[in-house]
Each structure stands twice: as C-alpha cells, then as structure tokens.
Amino acid sequence: YRGVPSGRARARFRWQDHSPVLVVEVISPGTADKDLVRNRRLYLRVPSIQEYWLVDPREDIENPSLIVLRRRGTRWG
C-alpha cells in the first residue's frame, strides 16, 4: 500500500480506504484458474495496482516459478 502512515496515526488507518500497489498470490491446484484468469482481469480494474506476482509451486514445490505481470496502460505486460 502506498501512503501508509507510521506512528500513532496508523491506529486510525483503515485498510479499506486504500488500494494496493502490488498483489502477490501463491497458486495452488484448486485456485489456478481463479488466479491466472479471473484475478488477472479483476486486478487490472484497480488502477493503483502496478504489479501482480504469482508464485507457482505446482510443478516443483522446492523451486517455484514466479510470474510477474506489470501494468502497461490498460493491459498487463
């Protein structure tokens, strides 16, 4: 999140009032379609999200792959 206050003001901070800059998810067999398709579209609709990272341990749990999507205007690049 951008602009998170530090110190005493943080006690009054409401996460619901702010949007993330980066989203990181871990893919599991049960959520792969949701993460790779649905969430990809949903997160693109949130202008503050600049990157969407997907950690994918499905093929090798010891060496998961990382998919990094960066906002390029109205698309992920």
N, C-alpha and C positions, 0 to 999 in steps of 0.2 A: 504494500500500500504506500502511496506517496502522501507525504504531509502528515504522517502520524506524529502527534505531539509527544514530547518527552516530559518527564517530571510529573508534577501534580495534576496538570491539565488532562493527562491521559486517563485519569479516573472518570472523567466525564465524556471521554471519547466513545462514540457509538460506531462500531464497525459497519453497521447497516447504512451509514451516511457516506461511505467512501467506496471507491471501486479499486480493485487490484490492478497492478501494473503487470504482474507476472502470475501465471497459473501453472502449477506443476501437479501432474497426476501420475499415479502408477497404474499401468494397465494390468488387468487380470483377465483370465479367460471369460469370466462372466460379465465383464464390463467393456470388453474391447470394442464392440460395435458402438456403444454409447460414447466412449472416449474418442475414438477415431473418426466418428461421423457426426453424431448429434452434438456433442460438446464443442467440437470444432466449429460448427456453424453458430452455436449459441455464443461462444466466447468472442467470435468476430463481431457480434452485435454490441459488445461492450467497448466503447471507444477507448477507454483507459487501458485496456489490456493490450500490451505491446508484444508480449511473447507468451506462447503456450508450449510447455515442455511436457513430453510424455516419456516416462521411464517404462521400458518394455522388457520385463524379465521372462516373457513366455518361452522363448527359445533356450535361454541359458540364464538360470537364476543367479549364477555366480558372476556373470558378465552381462548385465542387462544392456540393451541398446538405449540410446537417447534420441528421441525425435524432437527437434527444435523448430517451431514454427514462429516466424517473425511477421508482424503486421507490415504489409506493403499496400498502403491505401485501404482499399475495401477487400483485400484478399490476404491470405497467408502466403508467405514465401519461404 
